[in-house]
Amino acid sequence: MAFEVLDLRLFLGVVEQGSITRGAELVHLSLASASSRIAAMEGAAGLPLFDRHRRGVTPTRQGELLASHAREIVGRHDRMRLELADLAGGHAATVTILTNTAGATLLTGPVTGFLHDHPDVDVDLVQQPSHRIVAALAEGSAELGVLADNVELGRLESISLGPDPLVVVVHPGHRFAGLAEVAFVDVLDDDALVGYSEGSPLEEHLRRHAVPLGGHPRHRARFPDAGSVCHAVAAGVGIAVLPARDVADGLVGVPLHDGWAARELLVACRSWADLSSPARALAALLRSAGSG
């Protein structure tokens, strides 16, 4: 059987949207054309790819299998087009790295060194929560990701870049400063928090863990970077939760008692062997830094 890339894009759109109509809109096809293509795919597969019901469609077991392969094929196709376009236009190749908040800080040095040694390559760092990074890597929409190990990686390949625990950052006079550890629920009960700007991966991560505790972080201030957050904590504005590596001198980082806060930082991909040449070179540098 042979499917066109457009067929696979349509199929993935229908899976994502749960609707042939909305899937067709994503790839700019009419409903009649999309329905015909889906029917042809099912005919070629010899099996139904979707279960139809009143509210839309859901992939069958064989549909889920096809979706897994389709994501990989479409992702590789898109990367191929970008790399060929870069070569044809004389532009530098671009490696996109998805990273959580902690990774964005850690990667500055290695990426800067990589760019110096590879003037024909550009690097784009995009911050996302770890669970979204896993999904993007799995479906082939990104090559490399730096993320915490407290998410399910599935079949991704990874290597540790070192410990990345989350701590409560306080000034030395705060009531938490002398404690061996603090529970996150007690942090939520504090009068004032200082954190990252709305939408940051770390803030989304903390909010997800606050919900089961029946709490919600109340921020006095939000800032775009760890340095600004620490400056506000030092000034007595509030307390914060940050990766331990980001705690500024003069402040105290108290370990969080919660198990999810004790984490490792990983660099991950679908397959080391299948990376593009620039991504493979950057991954080798990160892997070396992790083992060094």
DRENVO-981974 format. One record per atom (N, C-alpha, C, O): residue in one letter; x, y, z. Coordinates in steps of 0.001 Angstrom, whole numbers, plus 500000, padded with zeros to 6 digits. Layout:
// residues N
aXYZ/...
// end
This chain:
// residues 292
m500849498810500000/m500000500000500000/m500888501244500000/m501984501231500560/a500410502313499372/a501176503565499303/a500229504730499584/a499172504842498964/f500609505578500503/f499811506746500836/f500600508004500497/f501813508051500697/e499920509014499989/e500539510310499765/e500729511019501108/e500019510748502077/v501707511937501141/v501942512697502372/v500684513471502762/v500372513595503946/l499958513993501762/l498722514719502057/l497704513802502724/l496981514225503626/d497646512539502278/d496745511584502929/d497089511428504408/d496211511421505270/l498396511304504680/l498836511113506063/l498561512355506899/l498162512241508058/r498770513538506330/r498461514776507071/r496960514847507378/r496560515203508486/l496147514506506389/l494705514490506595/l494335513495507690/l493556513812508589/f494891512303507610/f494597511262508600/f494941511734510013/f494150511559510940/l496136512338510176/l496542512827511495/l495638513954511972/l495342514060513163/g495196514802511033/g494282515876511399/g492958515345511901/g492399515878512860/v492443514288511257/v491180513685511684/v491346513033513057/v490465513139513910/v492491512350513267/v492754511741514571/v492793512811515662/v492204512647516730/e493499513909515376/e493656514986516370/e492328515661516684/e492031515955517842/q491530515905515644/q490294516664515821/q489100515790516174/q488097516286516687/g489203514472515901/g488065513592516146/g486919513841515194/g485767513525515492/s487247514417514028/s486204514787513071/s486817514857511675/s487866515472511487/i486164514225510695/i486648514313509315/i486486515732508800/i487339516218508058/t485416516398509174/t485183517779508727/t486296518708509198/t486860519454508398/r486615518669510485/r487650519558511017/r489039519130510535/r489900519978510302/g489261517825510387/g490530517360509837/g490739517857508424/g491849518234508050/a489665517860507631/a489747518363506259/a490101519846506237/a490872520295505389/e489536520595507168/e489824522033507236/e491302522295507516/e491870523257507000/l491929521440508337/l493343521639508680/l494247521540507455/l495268522223507375/v493868520682506494/v494721520501505303/v494088521127504064/v494518520874502938/h493060521947504288/h492441522734503215/h491849521856502116/h492058522114500931/l491116520827502509/l490395519975501581/l488901520113501826/l488470520436502933/s488107519865500776/s486665519824500964/s486302518551501717/s487075517594501746/l485115518549502327/l484683517368503062/l484550516167502130/l484908515049502503/a484040516391500930/a483871515288499980/a485219514681499605/a485361513460499547/s486215515545499347/s487544515050498982/s488190514316500144/s488802513265499954/a488058514864501349/a488652514229502534/a488014512869502795/a488715511896503071/s486697512799502709/s485998511528502937/s486435510484501929/s486619509316502272/s486601510914500667/s487044509996499622/s488449509478499903/s488724508294499709/r489334510354500356/r490703509943500657/r490747508978501855/r491481507990501833/i489976509265502872/i489938508372504043/i489409507000503634/i489945505974504052/a488355506985502817/a487805505709502349/a488832504934501530/a488935503713501647/a489596505653500695/a490620504998499888/a491728504425500777/a492238503339500503/m492101505144501833/m493116504646502766/m492630503374503462/m493389502418503625/e491368503372503867/e490823502184504527/e490747501010503553/e490972499861503932/g490424501319502274/g490405500263501274/g491780499673501041/g491925498459500898/a492808500545501002/a494176500074500799/a494675499278501998/a495414498306501844/a494265499700503199/a494694499000504411/a493949497681504589/a494449496759505233/g492759497602504018/g491965496389504168/g491307496275505522/g490793495217505886/l491321497368506271/l490759497377507622/l490182498765507902/l490680499747507351/p489157498877508733/p488665500208509114/p489690500932509986/p490263500343510903/l489913502190509698/l490875502993510450/l490195503853511508/l490850504338512430/f488876504045511379/f488132504852512339/f486838504143512730/f486221503453511919/d486445504324513971/d485104503982514417/d484252505237514313/d484600506274514879/r483147505152513599/r482256506297513426/r481180506273514503/r480607505225514800/h480913507427515080/h479829507547516051/h479204508921515922/h479671509741515132/r478165509183516678/r477378510401516492/r478194511669516699/r477946512677516037/r479153511633517600/r479909512854517909/r481190512995517101/r481928513963517285/g481464512061516223/g482684512167515415/g483291510808515151/g482577509821514971/v484610510757515127/v485313509508514846/v486470509334515829/v487021510311516336/t486823508092516086/t487989507756516896/t488770506667516166/t488165505804515528/p490103506689516245/p490886505687515529/p490707504290516122/p490637504122517340/t490636503314515259/t490637501932515693/t492051501547516113/t492966502368516050/r492226500309516537/r493564499851516918/r494524499973515744/r495659500421515907/q494066499574514556/q494928499697513377/q495105501166512977/q496132501547512416/g494094501980513274/g494225503412513016/g495282504050513903/g496037504911513452/e495339503628515167/e496358504145516083/e497755503731515622/e498709504499515747/l497870502499515083/l499160502042514570/l499585502890513381/l500737503312513290/l498645503136512469/l498960503975511313/l499345505381511751/l500271505974511197/a498634505920512748/a498928507276513224/a500358507368513748/a501045508360513506/s500806506349514459/s502165506342514990/s503193506428513872/s504148507201513959/h502999505633512817/h503933505666511689/h503771506955510877/h504752507495510366/a502540507446510758/a502289508655509975/a502983509866510587/a503517510708509865/r502979509956511921/r503652511076512575/r505147511075512254/r505737512125511996/e505744509899512271/e507171509796511971/e507449510176510521/e508394510913510242/i506634509679509603/i506854509952508181/i506669511432507876/i507494512037507191/v505584512016508384/v505323513434508124/v506400514306508770/v506833515293508175/g506834513951509979/g507893514722510635/g509186514680509859/g509842515708509697/r509570513498509367/r510804513383508581/r510670514125507257/r511616514763506797/h509494514039506651/h509267514755505392/h509433516256505585/h510055516923504758/d508882516790506673/d508996518230506926/d510442518634507191/d510889519680506719/r511178517816507943/r512584518131508200/r513395518086506905/r514272518923506690/m513103517113506048/m513797517022504769/m513571518281503936/m514512518827503361/r512331518735503874/r512026519939503092/r512763521155503642/r513284521968502877/l512808521280504967/l513501522421505571/l514998522384505277/l515594523406504936/e515602521203505411/e517042521085505188/e517388521338503725/e518385521999503434/l516580520823502804/l516834521052501380/l516641522522501025/l517399523087500236/a515606523138501622/a515367524562501363/a516524525402501876/a516930526369501231/d517063525032503050/d518209525760503586/d519404525661502646/d520082526655502388/l519659524453502133/l520799524267501233/l520595525005499923/l521520525631499405/a519375524932499385/a519099525578498101/a519189527095498215/a519614527769497276/g518790527627499362/g518801529083499538/g520075529614500135/g520204530819500352/g521028528732500408/g522275529176501007/g522135529551502461/g522994530237503015/h521045529103503095/h520812529441504501/h521419528386505417/h521652527248505010/a521664528776506630/a522177527833507623/a521085526837507994/a519903527179508022/a521489525608508275/a520556524619508804/a520143525030510214/a520923525638510947/t518922524696510579/t518413525071511900/t518059523826512703/t517350522941512225/v518563523776513925/v518204522707514853/v517296523310515919/v517683524250516614/t516096522770516043/t515164523231517067/t515233522294518275/t515067521082518139/i515475522858519437/i515505522092520680/i514328522535521542/i514199523712521877/l513483521592521893/l512416521872522857/l512976521652524252/l513624520638524510/t512733522582525139/t513323522479526477/t512372522982527543/t511576523892527311/n512467522371528724/n511718522900529851/n512474524107530421/n513524524487529903/t511942524696531474/t512537525923532009/t513972525712532472/t514836526542532190/a514242524620533177/a515589524361533684/a516568524169532536/a517699524652532597/g516142523466531489/g517016523228530355/g517408524501529639/g518523524615529130/a516493525463529597/a516791526721528909/a517995527416529540/a518807528018528838/t518108527331530859/t519258527918531552/t520515527092531328/t521582527638531048/l520389525789531451/l521540524900531340/l522155524901529946/l523369524752529808/l521339525067528919/l521806524916527546/l522583526118527026/l523234526023525985/t522530527230527720/t523158528447527201/t524628528239526855/t525061528598525760/g525395527666527773/g526822527456527527/g527106526488526402/g527817526847525463/p526570525245526455/p526825524293525372/p526363524768524010/p527060524561523016/v525196525403523943/v524688525857522648/v525551526981522089/v525811527029520887/t525996527887522963/t526877528964522504/t528174528407521928/t528644528858520883/g528747527421522618/g529960526791522109/g529717526069520799/g530561526107519903/f528572525409520677/f528228524707519445/f528104525681518273/f528606525413517181/l527440526802518501/l527268527788517437/l528608528355516984/l528809528622515799/h529524528539517936/h530857529052517591/h531592528062516693/h532274528459515748/d531448526777516992/d532166525748516231/d531447525334514954/d532038524669514103/h530173525719514805/h529392525342513622/h528714526584513044/h527511526767513232/p529454527430512351/p528881528673511816/p527807528455510757/p527080529387510412/d527700527228510234/d526694526928509214/d525403526388509808/d524534525927509068/v525258526437511132/v524069525896511799/v523479526950512734/v524207527622513464/d522154527087512704/d521442527925513657/d520737527026514683/d520414525875514389/v520506527556515873/v519808526803516919/v518648527646517433/v518801528834517720/d517494527012517542/d516295527676518061/d515826526937519305/d515421525777519219/l515877527598520467/l515413527012521724/l513957527415521959/l513626528601521981/v513104526427522132/v511675526676522354/v511275526050523681/v511439524845523870/q510752526856524605/q510370526332525919/q508975525713525886/q508021526313525391/q508882524496526428/q507613523794526558/q507657522927527811/q508743522563528261/p506508522590528384/p506502521650529503/p507000520278529051/p506899519936527872/s507530519501529976/s508141518215529634/s507166517269528943/s507548516583527995/h505908517216529399/h504967516275528783/h504664516641527338/h504397515757526524/r504700517923527004/r504483518327525611/r505711518032524761/r505594517735523572/i506886518116525372/i508111517786524645/i508090516321524236/i508454515986523109/v507668515445525144/v507583514016524825/v506666513794523624/v507013513053522704/a505512514428523633/a504558514254522534/a505148514750521212/a504997514097520179/a505820515902521246/a506398516459520019/a507504515572519465/a507594515372518254/l508344515040520347/l509407514147519892/l508817512853519334/l509274512351518307/a507814512322520001/a507225511054519575/a506566511157518209/a506618510214517419/e505955512286517932/e505263512426516647/e506168512981515558/e505727513175514425/g507445513242515894/g508406513655514880/g508393515116514524/g509001515495513523/s507724515967515300/s507687517392514983/s508888518150515539/s509021519348515293/a509761517480516279/a511013518058516760/a512024516926516890/a511654515765517064/e513315517279516803/e514352516250516867/e514901516041518277/e515091514904518708/l515154517129518993/l515787517033520312/l514926517704521372/l514240518690521103/g514974517158522570/g514265517760523686/g515068517625524956/g515732516611525171/v515014518645525807/v515620518601527131/v514482518736528132/v513747519723528121/l514344517739528994/l513159517648529827/l513460516903531122/l514522516300531278/a512502516956532050/a512644516253533319/a512265514789533140/a511507514438532235/d512799513944534011/d512551512508533902/d511274512060534605/d511017510860534700/n510466513004535103/n509260512611535834/n508041512521534915/n506903512598535377/v508286512355533608/v507210512094532657/v507513510769531958/v508671510362531864/e506481510109531477/e506649508843530761/e507254509113529389/e506705509889528607/l508393508468529092/l509107508727527843/l508694507795526705/l509049508039525552/g507966506753527005/g507604505815525949/g508841505176525337/g509679504624526051/r508956505252524013/r510072504638523298/r511195505618522978/r512109505286522223/l511137506805523537/l512195507781523269/l513520507298523848/l513552506605524865/e514611507673523187/e515949507402523703/e516424508631524462/e516159509759524045/s517117508426525562/s517511509566526387/s518799509274527135/s519229508127527254/i519400510343527635/i520567510237528503/i520498511369529524/i520010512457529218/s520984511112530727/s520881512090531801/s521906513209531638/s523058512981531268/l521445514424531927/l522333515582531992/l522651515949533437/l523362516921533690/g522125515172534389/g522426515420535792/g521183515723536607/g520103515913536049/p521329515770537938/p520189516059538822/p519608517443538555/p520329518381538217/d518294517551538713/d517612518835538508/d516472518988539511/d515321519161539111/p516777518926540824/p515711519008541831/p515097520404541904/p515766521408541658/l513828520444542243/l513152521715542506/l513221522021543992/l513047521131544824/v513475523282544325/v513593523697545718/v512748524943545951/v512367525644545014/v512466525198547223/v511778526420547611/v512843527471547911/v513700527260548770/v512794528582547218/v513806529629547367/v513282530702548331/v512229531299548106/v514046530933549415/v513637531897550431/v514851532733550848/v515995532335550628/h514587533888551450/h515691534652552020/h516050534041553372/h515214533362553968/p517253534257553869/p517713533564555092/p516831533770556317/p516850532933557220/g516067534844556382/g515230535090557547/g513853534474557477/g513071534616558417/h513536533800556402/h512198533219556242/h512022532000557152/h512999531332557491/r510791531716557543/r510518530605558454/r510870529251557859/r511070528296558609/f510955529131556517/f511330527864555898/f512840527649555859/f513297526527555641/a513620528710556068/a515060528661555800/a515798527598556606/a516775527027556123/g515348527328557822/g516058526367558665/g515543524946558573/g516021524070559294/l514571524698557696/l513984523372557596/l514792522462556666/l515469522935555753/a514712521149556910/a515402520184556051/a514676520020554729/a515304519752553704/e513355520178554741/e512555520086553524/e511191520708553790/e510800520916554939/v510470521005552700/v509160521639552803/v508203520932551847/v508579520614550718/a506974520685552288/a505959520094551417/a505357521185550532/a505196522329550958/f505031520816549307/f504495521790548363/f503181522388548858/f502886523553548592/v502386521584549585/v501123522100550092/v501357523257551055/v500540524176551115/d502466523232551816/d502796524340552724/d503249525568551948/d503021526701552373/v503890525338550812/v504283526460549954/v503040527160549424/v502990528388549364/l502042526380549041/l500804526959548514/l500070527771549571/l499338528706549244/d500264527415550840/d499605528142551927/d500303529448552275/d499774530265553029/d501510529640551713/d502240530866552037/d501517532078551452/d500797531971550459/d501719533211552076/d501002534419551662/d501408534935550292/d500593535544549600/a502644534706549888/a503121535344548665/a504100534456547917/a505030533907548507/l503886534318546629/l504798533585545763/l505309534513544667/l504618535429544223/v506522534247544255/v507108534929543105/v507428533846542086/v508005532818542441/g507065534058540835/g507278533011539850/g507597533547538474/g507791534745538268/y507643532609537534/y507875532969536145/y506611533551535521/y505515533433536070/s506786534169534387/s505659534754533663/s504640533684533298/s504990532517533123/e503392534084533184/e502319533171532826/e502644532446531518/e503093533055530547/g502409531140531518/g502671530356530319/g504010529656530309/g504275528857529410/s504875529933531295/s506173529268531323/s505990527790531663/s505061527443532392/p506855526912531150/p506721525480531439/p506737525162532931/p505965524317533385/l507608525827533708/l507681525525535130/l506392525911535844/l505908525164536695/e505832527068535508/e504595527489536157/e503452526535535829/e502626526233536691/e503402526059534584/e502368525093534224/e502561523785534996/e501595523166535441/h503822523376535146/h504144522156535883/h503691522270537341/h503079521343537873/l503985523384537979/l503599523577539381/l502082523643539537/l501527523120540503/r501425524284538591/r499971524389538662/r499314523010538557/r498317522743539228/r499870522140537720/r499326520783537577/r499445520000538880/r498577519186539195/h500526520242539648/h500695519535540911/h499914520196542047/h499678519574543083/a499517521440541857/a498743522125542900/a497286521681542898/a496638521664543945/v496768521323541726/v495344520981541603/v494936519827542517/v493926519955543209/p495672518691542561/p495258517597543452/p495300517964544926/p494666517308545753/l496048519018545256/l496158519440546652/l495062520437547032/l494976520883548176/g494238520770546055/g493155521709546318/g493623523135546443/g492914523976546995/g494817523423545935/g495362524772546048/g495607525403544699/g495463524773543652/h495978526652544754/h496318527389543535/h497369528426543903/h497143529227544811/p498512528431543224/p499570529396543559/p499074530837543436/p498510531228542415/r499295531619544499/r498919533035544450/r500186533869544325/r500968533981545269/h500375534445543156/h501609535175542876/h501461536664543151/h500481537295542756/r502452537205543833/r502532538656543974/r503175539274542745/r502878540408542370/a504071538498542121/a504766539029540950/a505239537870540066/a505498536766540546/r505342538150538774/r505863537177537805/r506960537846536991/r506868539020536633/f508003537068536708/f509153537602535979/f509571536620534882/f509237535437534947/p510303537109533872/p510646536246532735/p511850535338532943/p512082534435532139/d512625535558534011/d513845534769534175/d514135534531535656/d513596535207536533/a515010533539535908/a515325533139537278/a516033534249538050/a515799534415539247/g516890535004537379/g517602536088538054/g516658537110538651/g516855537567539777/s515626537470537892/s514649538447538384/s513819537873539530/s513507538572540494/v513467536596539413/v512709535946540491/v513522535968541783/v513005536317542844/c514804535593541684/c515657535577542879/c515843536968543456/c515898537130544675/h515941537970542601/h516081539356543078/h514861539754543909/h514996540405544945/a513662539357543450/a512444539674544191/a512396538923545520/a511963539480546529/v512835537669545528/v512867536902546775/v513831537560547762/v513518537696548945/a514999537966547275/a515991538613548141/a515462539910548734/a515851540298549835/a514573540580548006/a514006541834548480/a512834541614549435/a512248542574549934/g512490540334549692/g511411540042550623/g510023540097550018/g509031540139550745/v509941540098548687/v508631540169548027/v507837538890548237/v506617538931548395/g508528537754548239/g507846536484548404/g508834535334548309/g510046535543548359/i508316534122548173/i509155532947548001/i508902532372546611/i507959532778545933/a509745531424546183/a509608530882544829/a509973529404544812/a510608528901545739/v509573528725543769/v510000527354543504/v510789527371542202/v510272527750541151/l512062526951542289/l512957526992541140/l513828525740541116/l513953525056542131/p514432525434539968/p515481524410539962/p516619524833540878/p516956526015540935/a517210523895541590/a518252524218542565/a519419524954541916/a520056525793542553/r519702524642540645/r520838525280539966/r520645526783539776/r521609527504539518/d519390527267539903/d519095528676539643/d519039529535540901/d518783530735540812/v519274528947542063/v519209529717543313/v520407530663543388/v521555530227543301/a520138531944543547/a521197532950543579/a521942532919544917/a521402532476545931/d523188533395544901/d523979533501546123/d523259534379547139/d522654535392546787/g523335533978548397/g522706534740549461/g521306534282549789/g520748534695550806/l520712533424548942/l519387532880549204/l519508531423549639/l520561530805549489/v518435530893550169/v518426529517550657/v517477528687549784/v516338529085549536/g517964527530549323/g517125526606548573/g516756525424549451/g517609524593549763/v515498525340549853/v515031524266550726/v514402523170549873/v513474523448549113/p514887521922549979/p514334520841549148/p512828520671549352/p512325520795550469/l512121520387548269/l510709520034548359/l510580518574548770/l511313517715548280/h509655518301549663/h509436516940550158/h508785516044549091/h508989514830549094/d508023516628548202/d507239515872547232/d508144515112546256/d509139515648545769/g507780513856545981/g508606513000545144/g508831513538543748/g509902513331543176/w507841514228543178/w507975514727541806/w509028515833541682/w509454516166540576/a509444516398542813/a510422517484542767/a511855516974542659/a512753517724542277/a512076515697542993/a513415515097542883/a513536514494541494/a513075513376541264/r514140515205540581/r514134514791539186/r515512514898538552/r516410515555539078/e515659514235537406/e516859514332536585/e516507515112535326/e515361515105534877/l517502515781534765/l517312516461533491/l517852515558532391/l518971515053532490/l517055515355531340/l517414514448530258/l517496515186528927/l516834516205528733/v518307514670528017/v518215515046526610/v517683513815525899/v518186512709526092/a516655514015525070/a515959512879524479/a515673513115523000/a515667514248522518/c515435512008522296/c515054512051520889/c514370510735520546/c514329509819521368/r513834510639519331/r513231509369518901/r514300508306518731/r514137507166519165/s515401508696518088/s516489507750517829/s517752508540517560/s517765509401516681/w518830508260518309/w520097508949518063/w520552508731516621/w521076509648515990/a520353507519516098/a520857507176514771/a520128507909513655/a520689508103512577/d518873508323513899/d518071508935512843/d518084510456512860/d517362511077512081/l518878511071513722/l518942512526513775/l519592513087512516/l520426512426511898/s519211514315512134/s519905515007511052/s521342515273511484/s521653515212512674/s522213515565510538/s523631515756510860/s523859516857511891/s524588516634512857/p523254518054511718/p523469519102512730/p522924518707514108/p523565518962515128/a521742518085514132/a521164517681515420/a522012516598516074/a522152516565517296/r522580515708515253/r523422514643515805/r524676515242516446/r525108514792517508/a525255516247515807/a526452516888516358/a526142517595517669/a526925517521518616/l525001518281517731/l524620518975518960/l524276517966520059/l524623518169521222/a523598516888519689/a523262515858520673/a524520515230521262/a524575514943522458/a525527515020520423/a526788514448520906/a527431515362521935/a527981514894522932/l527361516677521693/l527923517642522645/l527161517598523963/l527770517618525033/l525833517539523894/l525029517500525110/l525241516195525864/l525308516188527094/r525348515096525133/r525592513807525780/r526954513799526473/r527104513238527558/s527931514419525843/s529258514511526443/s529213515351527716/s529845515016528718/a528460516443527661/a528325517302528846/a527623516552529968/a527946516738531141/g526651515693529606/g525925514946530614/g526755513882531281/g526556513577532457/s527696513308530531/s528520512242531099/s529799512766531722/s530537512023532370/g530061514068531519/g531299514645532010/g531212515140533427/g532194515652533964/
// end
